[in-house]
Amino acid sequence: MKKTIRIGSGAAWWGDRIEPAKLNAEQGDLDYLCFETMAEATVSAAQVRSRRDKTFPGYDTYLEDRMRAVLPGCIKRGTRIISNQGWINPEGAAQRIVELLEELGLPKVKVAAVSGSVITDRVLELTDRILENGEPTRSLASSLISAEAYLGAEPIVEALKQGAQIVVTGRVADPSIFMAPMMFEFGWDPLDHARVGAGNGLGHLLECGAQVTGGYFSDPGFKDVPEPWNFGFPIAEVEEDGSAVITKVAGTGGAVTLQTVKEQMLYEVHDPANYITPDVVVDFTQVKLEQLGPDRVRVEGLTGKPRTSTLKVSLGCTEGFIGEDMFFYAGPGALRRAQLAKKILEERFKIVKLQADEIRVDFLGLNAIHGEATPANAPEPYEIAVRVAARTKTREEAAKVGREVDGMAVSGVGHTGKRVPHQERTREIIGIWSSLVPREAVPARITYFGEQS
C-alpha cells in the first residue's frame, strides 16, 4: 500500500473543458484521474433522448473527446481512470473505450463497467414517499421516465481489486468516484466512517473541478485570480489517514488558497456536520486548513459518521414543455419599447388562447435575474433583450410562443431586433424528485471488457 497517492480531477460536469484534463493526464504525475459528468437531470435527459433517438448510445456525448485527450497520457504513465460517463449505458461506454484504445494504438487494458443504479422498473415498489413534498411516490407513475439510485465507492473498489485500469460507471455519488482510489490503495474498511468520511470530504473538494482552483470564485477587484482563462483542475496528494494537500499543475491559471478551498468545501452542503453520501455521513466541522505555499493547501481533520441504511434515488418525470424566444432593443428608449412589446405579447397570447401554466417576459439587462426584487430605481439600460417563455402541458401550446414572437418582426414595436430562428424553440421539461430506497435493494453489477489477464 502506498503512503501517498495523487488523484486528479478530469471534469466537474458534462460540459466541462477538456484541455485541463489532458494537462492533468500528461503533467499531473497522477495515480488516478477521475471524471464527474452527471448533474441531477443528466440521466433523465439521456432517457428522454434514448426514447426518441435509437442511435443514441446512452453514455456521455463527450466520452470520445475526453478519452482521446487523456488515454495516451494515462496509459503511458499507468494512471488509472475512474469516470461516471457511462450514464444509462456503462457497458456501452466501457466497450467504446476498449475500441478507442485500439484505434489510438495503445496497449490493451482491463476496463470495468459498474451498473445497477438504474431502477426505473421497480422504483415505485421500493420507495414510499417523495422527499420534497411528502406525497406517495406512486403519484409519479404516469410521468416517470427514469429512476437512478446513488451508488457508492464499493463496486469501484472491487473493480480495482480485480485489476481494472479504467472503471466507468452510471449514477455514482460525485465524491465516491474520487474516494474509491483511497479505499483501494489504503485498504480502508467501508465501515471505517472516520477515514471514509475524510475521503469523501476530499472527494467533495475535487468533484467540482476548477471551482477549488479559482473557477466560479473570481470576482474582479474583490477576489482576483491569475489567468482565469487557463484554470488547472485540482490534484489531491492523499495520505493514508485521510489528510491531503490540494494543488494543481504548476504554471496553470487560477489559485489554490484557503479561500478557494473553503468556498468549495461549503458548496451545496446543507449541513456541514452531516453531509450525507452513500458511503458515509461527512463531518466538515473539525477540518483544519493550512496554506503550505503557493497553490498548496493542506486539509486535515475531516471525519465522518456511520452511513445511512438507505440510498437516495433521483426520479425524473415529464412535466410538460417550455416555449421560449427573445428579441432586442437598443439605444435611447429601449426600456419603454420593451415594456410596450411585453404588453403586446400578453394581449396576443390571449387572442391565440395560449394555455400556459406560467408565462414570463423578462428584460435581460434589467430584471431577468432578480425579477420582482429588482430595485424600482434601477438604471435604465442602453440595450435590452426581451426573453419570452411559457410553461405548457403540450408542445403545440409551447410553439405558440415562437410564433407570436416572430410576429414582432413586422407587427411589433419600432426598432425591434429579431433573430432568425436557428434552433428548437420548444423543449420538454424534466422534473427531478427524490426518494429513499433500502441499500440492500440496489446491488451493483460489474462487467469487464478488454484485456482480462
Buried (B, 14 or more C-beta within 10 A) or exposed (E): EEEBBBBBBBBBBBEBBBEBBBBBBBBBEBBBBBBBBBBEBBBBBBBBBBEEEEEBBBBBBBBBEBBBBBBBBBBEBEBBBBBBBBBBBBBBBBBBBBBBBEEEEBEBBBBBBBBBBBBBEEBBEBBEBBBEEEEEBBBBEEBBBBBBBBBBBBBBBBBBEEEBBBBBBBBBBBBBBBBBBBBBBBEBEBEBBBBBBBBBBBBBBBBBBBBBBBBBBBEEEEBEBEEBEEBBBBBBBBBBEBBBBBBBBEEBBBBBBEBBBBBBBEBEBEEBEBBBBBBBBBBBEEBEBEBEEEBBBBBBBBBBBEBBEBBBBBBBBBBBBBBBBBBBBBEEEBBEBBBBBBEBBEEBBEEEEBBBEEBBBBBBBBBBEEEEEEEEEEEEBEBBBBBBBBBBEEBEBBBBBBBBBBBBEEEBBEEBBBEEEEEEBBBBBBBBBBBBBEBEBBEBEBBBBBBEE
